């Protein structure tokens, strides 16, 4: 322990590696985000960002309503993407986003970091989903669209809380 100028005791700051281990166990996520916001340019930041990304990507299943809606719609449309492969591929993108946010000054709240993870995960899933089948399942007219446009439309809909909201969001994103 150290003593600050006012004479109170402080715990020594944990390293990025120590925080990464805690995040890997599902603990100290808020502290890890704060550490990354402040020390995102330091060498150990990459390890911490990757640990946070793995945690956030897996947490989508239970803590992100928009991800759950997208997943349910994809499953109901008879699409069968490689879910775990897509999750693994989303992790480096989320880590990059977290590091980029750390350089922007300010705090990254857990809800924002979680939403970024959900968007990146949906982007990976969109590459393996038949867009026409999902559109038909949502009651939308099929239309020609690029893979990038489909990916952006589906990822943009991750803020939806219901199937109807998801359909409206995708429809708006795909309008000419």
Residue frames as qw, qx, qy, qz and C-alpha x, y, z in Angstrom:
[[0.000, 0.888, 0.459, 0.000, 0.00, 0.00, 0.00],
 [0.385, 0.246, -0.028, 0.889, 1.03, 3.55, -0.54],
 [0.124, -0.697, -0.474, 0.524, 0.00, 6.76, 1.16],
 [0.333, 0.697, 0.346, 0.532, -1.26, 9.70, -0.91],
 [0.207, 0.410, -0.165, 0.873, -0.73, 13.39, -0.18],
 [0.508, -0.543, -0.032, -0.667, -3.72, 13.53, 2.16],
 [0.213, -0.408, 0.786, -0.413, -2.39, 10.66, 4.26],
 [0.858, 0.045, 0.270, -0.435, -4.96, 8.05, 3.22],
 [0.451, -0.264, 0.821, 0.229, -3.93, 4.60, 2.14],
 [0.666, 0.475, -0.225, -0.529, -4.33, 3.46, -1.45],
 [0.889, 0.011, 0.448, 0.090, -4.17, 0.00, -2.90],
 [0.214, -0.420, 0.593, 0.653, -1.45, -0.37, -5.50],
 [0.630, 0.462, -0.148, -0.606, -2.80, -0.17, -9.02],
 [0.809, 0.024, 0.585, 0.051, -3.29, -3.58, -10.59],
 [0.122, -0.366, 0.638, 0.667, -1.49, -4.27, -13.85],
 [0.616, 0.289, -0.302, -0.667, -3.25, -4.88, -17.13],
 [0.456, 0.155, -0.872, -0.090, -2.28, -8.57, -16.95],
 [0.028, 0.108, 0.826, -0.552, -3.74, -8.92, -13.45],
 [0.479, 0.316, 0.220, -0.789, -6.96, -7.26, -14.58],
 [0.553, 0.281, -0.603, -0.501, -7.07, -9.45, -17.71],
 [0.255, 0.011, -0.954, 0.158, -6.95, -12.55, -15.48],
 [0.217, 0.256, 0.624, -0.706, -9.77, -11.15, -13.34],
 [0.540, 0.348, -0.140, -0.754, -11.88, -10.35, -16.41],
 [0.433, 0.202, -0.838, -0.264, -11.24, -13.88, -17.69],
 [0.157, -0.187, -0.909, 0.339, -12.88, -15.08, -14.47],
 [0.171, -0.675, -0.608, -0.381, -15.79, -12.67, -14.88],
 [0.434, -0.737, -0.329, 0.400, -14.62, -10.18, -12.24],
 [0.327, -0.591, 0.074, 0.733, -13.41, -6.56, -12.18],
 [0.466, 0.522, 0.543, 0.465, -14.87, -5.68, -15.58],
 [0.007, -0.976, -0.202, -0.083, -15.66, -2.09, -14.62],
 [0.474, -0.752, 0.290, 0.354, -12.19, -1.61, -13.17],
 [0.628, 0.006, 0.568, 0.532, -10.68, -3.10, -16.34],
 [0.332, 0.764, 0.428, 0.350, -12.65, -0.71, -18.56],
 [0.199, -0.977, 0.014, 0.076, -11.53, 2.26, -16.43],
 [0.611, -0.485, 0.436, 0.449, -7.92, 1.03, -16.57],
 [0.569, 0.318, 0.560, 0.511, -8.13, 0.71, -20.35],
 [0.142, 0.930, 0.293, 0.169, -9.63, 4.20, -20.66],
 [0.303, -0.921, 0.198, 0.144, -6.73, 5.68, -18.72],
 [0.405, -0.568, 0.653, 0.297, -3.84, 3.43, -19.79],
 [0.831, 0.447, 0.300, -0.145, -4.96, 2.31, -23.26],
 [0.511, 0.797, -0.321, 0.016, -1.71, 3.36, -24.90],
 [0.373, -0.628, 0.679, -0.081, 0.51, 1.31, -22.59],
 [0.265, 0.342, -0.864, -0.257, 2.00, -2.00, -23.80],
 [0.100, 0.089, 0.958, -0.252, -0.18, -4.26, -21.65],
 [0.464, 0.286, 0.195, -0.815, -3.39, -2.65, -22.89],
 [0.530, 0.227, -0.633, -0.516, -3.75, -5.07, -25.80],
 [0.263, -0.037, -0.949, 0.168, -3.90, -8.07, -23.47],
 [0.163, 0.295, 0.614, -0.713, -6.55, -6.35, -21.36],
 [0.480, 0.327, -0.163, -0.797, -8.58, -5.26, -24.40],
 [0.473, 0.129, -0.811, -0.318, -8.59, -8.84, -25.72],
 [0.122, -0.165, -0.896, 0.393, -9.70, -10.22, -22.34],
 [0.307, 0.354, 0.345, -0.814, -12.49, -7.64, -22.18],
 [0.485, 0.282, -0.466, -0.685, -13.49, -8.43, -25.77],
 [0.343, -0.014, -0.936, -0.071, -13.74, -12.18, -25.07],
 [0.024, 0.283, 0.747, -0.601, -15.81, -11.46, -21.97],
 [0.353, 0.386, 0.108, -0.846, -18.14, -9.01, -23.73],
 [0.448, 0.199, -0.664, -0.565, -18.66, -11.18, -26.81],
 [0.299, -0.145, -0.941, 0.062, -19.63, -14.19, -24.71],
 [0.058, 0.310, 0.595, -0.739, -21.79, -12.01, -22.43],
 [0.339, 0.068, -0.354, -0.869, -24.01, -11.03, -25.38],
 [0.372, -0.191, -0.885, -0.204, -25.88, -14.31, -24.92],
 [0.359, -0.525, -0.724, 0.267, -27.23, -13.35, -21.53],
 [0.233, -0.595, -0.294, 0.711, -26.91, -9.57, -21.26],
 [0.048, 0.282, -0.302, -0.909, -27.73, -7.96, -24.58],
 [0.549, 0.444, 0.574, -0.415, -31.40, -7.96, -25.57],
 [0.484, 0.695, -0.231, -0.480, -30.66, -6.77, -29.11],
 [0.110, 0.421, -0.883, -0.175, -28.24, -9.63, -29.72],
 [0.350, 0.115, 0.891, -0.265, -30.82, -12.08, -28.39],
 [0.578, 0.590, 0.266, -0.496, -33.47, -10.72, -30.79],
 [0.405, 0.642, -0.532, -0.374, -31.14, -10.96, -33.78],
 [0.068, -0.273, 0.960, -0.006, -30.10, -14.48, -32.82],
 [0.486, 0.293, 0.729, -0.382, -33.72, -15.59, -32.42],
 [0.576, 0.662, -0.001, -0.480, -34.66, -14.15, -35.85],
 [0.255, 0.570, -0.739, -0.253, -31.66, -15.82, -37.50],
 [0.211, -0.077, 0.964, -0.144, -32.49, -19.18, -35.93],
 [0.529, 0.448, 0.553, -0.463, -36.19, -18.85, -36.81],
 [0.514, 0.675, -0.237, -0.474, -35.27, -18.14, -40.45],
 [0.984, 0.088, 0.148, 0.045, -33.66, -21.59, -40.65],
 [0.419, 0.760, -0.431, 0.246, -30.17, -20.14, -40.98],
 [0.895, -0.420, -0.026, 0.148, -27.45, -22.02, -39.19],
 [0.312, 0.830, -0.377, 0.267, -24.32, -19.87, -38.98],
 [0.743, -0.007, -0.519, 0.422, -21.23, -21.15, -37.15],
 [0.377, -0.889, -0.169, -0.195, -22.05, -19.31, -33.92],
 [0.714, -0.603, 0.098, 0.343, -18.83, -19.99, -32.01],
 [0.634, 0.170, 0.283, 0.699, -16.60, -19.30, -35.01],
 [0.081, 0.784, 0.265, 0.556, -18.38, -15.97, -35.50],
 [0.529, -0.846, -0.068, 0.006, -17.91, -15.14, -31.82],
 [0.750, -0.325, 0.183, 0.546, -14.19, -15.89, -32.01],
 [0.470, 0.395, 0.324, 0.720, -13.85, -13.72, -35.12],
 [0.131, -0.892, -0.257, -0.347, -15.60, -10.82, -33.42],
 [0.680, -0.625, -0.132, 0.360, -13.14, -10.69, -30.51],
 [0.553, -0.071, 0.135, 0.819, -10.22, -8.96, -32.32],
 [0.057, 0.589, 0.368, 0.717, -12.59, -6.36, -33.78],
 [0.487, -0.812, -0.297, -0.125, -14.06, -5.61, -30.35],
 [0.692, -0.439, -0.042, 0.572, -10.55, -5.35, -28.85],
 [0.384, 0.244, 0.249, 0.855, -9.59, -2.85, -31.58],
 [0.190, -0.738, -0.374, -0.529, -12.73, -0.83, -30.87],
 [0.626, -0.726, -0.237, 0.158, -12.01, -0.77, -27.13],
 [0.621, -0.233, 0.074, 0.745, -8.45, 0.41, -27.74],
 [0.185, 0.460, 0.341, 0.799, -9.69, 3.07, -30.16],
 [0.381, -0.799, -0.357, -0.298, -12.23, 4.27, -27.59],
 [0.682, -0.551, -0.173, 0.449, -9.53, 4.44, -24.92],
 [0.463, 0.015, 0.157, 0.872, -7.68, 6.98, -27.05],
 [0.028, -0.645, -0.451, -0.617, -10.77, 9.17, -27.36],
 [0.029, 0.170, -0.472, 0.865, -10.59, 10.36, -23.75],
 [0.625, -0.218, 0.034, -0.749, -13.48, 9.90, -21.42],
 [0.470, -0.160, 0.808, -0.317, -15.12, 6.88, -19.89],
 [0.456, 0.051, -0.740, -0.492, -16.37, 3.82, -21.74],
 [0.641, -0.196, 0.435, -0.602, -19.42, 2.55, -19.85],
 [0.371, -0.073, 0.925, 0.016, -20.03, -1.18, -19.75],
 [0.584, 0.553, 0.514, -0.298, -23.29, -0.80, -21.66],
 [0.412, 0.800, -0.262, -0.349, -21.52, 0.91, -24.58],
 [0.055, -0.494, 0.855, 0.149, -18.76, -1.71, -24.64],
 [0.495, 0.154, 0.840, -0.162, -21.38, -4.47, -24.55],
 [0.581, 0.689, 0.238, -0.362, -23.28, -2.89, -27.44],
 [0.247, 0.726, -0.564, -0.306, -20.11, -2.70, -29.52],
 [0.251, -0.241, 0.937, 0.022, -19.49, -6.39, -28.86],
 [0.572, 0.414, 0.655, -0.270, -23.03, -7.25, -29.95],
 [0.489, 0.778, -0.095, -0.383, -22.67, -5.23, -33.17],
 [0.104, 0.612, -0.754, -0.213, -19.36, -6.89, -34.04],
 [0.396, -0.025, 0.912, -0.099, -20.78, -10.32, -33.31],
 [0.604, 0.587, 0.428, -0.328, -23.79, -9.67, -35.56],
 [0.339, 0.761, -0.401, -0.380, -21.49, -8.48, -38.34],
 [0.087, -0.376, 0.914, 0.125, -19.71, -11.83, -38.26],
 [0.472, 0.265, 0.810, -0.227, -22.99, -13.76, -38.23],
 [0.504, 0.684, 0.094, -0.519, -24.38, -11.72, -41.14],
 [0.180, 0.569, -0.701, -0.390, -21.68, -13.14, -43.42],
 [0.025, -0.070, 0.996, 0.042, -23.11, -16.64, -42.89],
 [0.353, 0.448, 0.670, -0.475, -26.82, -15.84, -43.11],
 [0.213, 0.390, 0.676, 0.588, -29.00, -15.83, -46.19],
 [0.058, 0.163, 0.172, -0.970, -30.28, -12.26, -46.20],
 [0.437, -0.107, -0.502, -0.738, -33.24, -13.10, -48.44],
 [0.523, -0.311, -0.793, 0.010, -34.39, -15.81, -46.03],
 [0.241, -0.321, -0.531, 0.746, -34.18, -13.47, -43.04],
 [0.200, 0.074, -0.119, -0.970, -36.01, -10.71, -44.93],
 [0.508, -0.210, -0.664, -0.507, -38.76, -13.15, -45.90],
 [0.463, -0.337, -0.759, 0.311, -39.03, -14.36, -42.30],
 [0.117, -0.307, -0.338, 0.882, -39.39, -10.74, -41.17],
 [0.328, 0.724, 0.590, -0.142, -42.14, -10.16, -43.74],
 [0.018, 0.760, -0.219, -0.612, -39.95, -7.84, -45.83],
 [0.787, 0.608, 0.010, -0.109, -39.61, -7.92, -49.59],
 [0.789, -0.188, 0.294, 0.506, -36.38, -9.52, -50.80],
 [0.313, 0.943, -0.071, -0.092, -34.08, -7.13, -52.64],
 [0.800, 0.332, -0.191, 0.462, -30.63, -7.15, -54.12],
 [0.330, -0.922, 0.179, -0.091, -28.01, -5.91, -51.68],
 [0.475, 0.572, -0.606, 0.282, -24.28, -6.11, -51.22],
 [0.726, -0.241, -0.577, 0.288, -22.77, -8.17, -48.41],
 [0.281, 0.067, -0.344, 0.894, -21.51, -4.97, -46.77],
 [0.367, -0.299, -0.099, -0.875, -24.94, -3.37, -46.86],
 [0.770, -0.329, -0.494, -0.235, -26.58, -6.50, -45.41],
 [0.627, -0.107, -0.532, 0.558, -23.94, -6.70, -42.69],
 [0.064, 0.142, -0.218, 0.963, -24.41, -3.03, -41.77],
 [0.538, -0.339, -0.278, -0.720, -28.23, -3.34, -41.78],
 [0.792, -0.322, -0.518, -0.024, -28.25, -6.38, -39.51],
 [0.526, -0.069, -0.448, 0.720, -25.57, -4.95, -37.17],
 [0.090, -0.255, 0.048, -0.962, -27.44, -1.65, -37.01],
 [0.648, -0.387, -0.374, -0.539, -30.55, -3.52, -35.90],
 [0.568, -0.061, -0.727, 0.382, -28.82, -4.91, -32.81],
 [0.066, -0.097, 0.402, -0.908, -30.39, -2.11, -30.78],
 [0.583, -0.237, -0.416, -0.657, -33.83, -3.61, -31.38],
 [0.318, -0.211, 0.742, -0.550, -35.77, -5.04, -28.47],
 [0.706, 0.263, 0.553, -0.357, -38.33, -6.95, -30.52],
 [0.539, 0.200, 0.704, 0.417, -38.74, -8.73, -33.83],
 [0.275, 0.861, 0.420, 0.083, -40.91, -5.85, -35.09],
 [0.160, -0.925, 0.186, 0.291, -38.28, -3.25, -34.18],
 [0.518, -0.316, 0.646, 0.463, -35.64, -5.36, -35.88],
 [0.489, 0.509, 0.639, 0.306, -37.75, -5.57, -39.05],
 [0.122, 0.974, 0.187, -0.049, -38.26, -1.77, -39.07],
 [0.340, -0.780, 0.374, 0.369, -34.58, -1.12, -38.52],
 [0.538, -0.055, 0.703, 0.462, -33.48, -3.49, -41.30],
 [0.394, 0.723, 0.539, 0.177, -36.13, -2.06, -43.64],
 [0.010, -0.985, 0.003, 0.172, -34.92, 1.51, -43.01],
 [0.433, -0.605, 0.526, 0.411, -31.27, 0.54, -43.44],
 [0.496, 0.083, 0.751, 0.428, -31.95, -1.16, -46.77],
 [0.371, 0.834, 0.367, -0.182, -34.09, 1.58, -48.29],
 [0.621, 0.345, 0.246, 0.659, -32.59, 3.21, -51.36]]
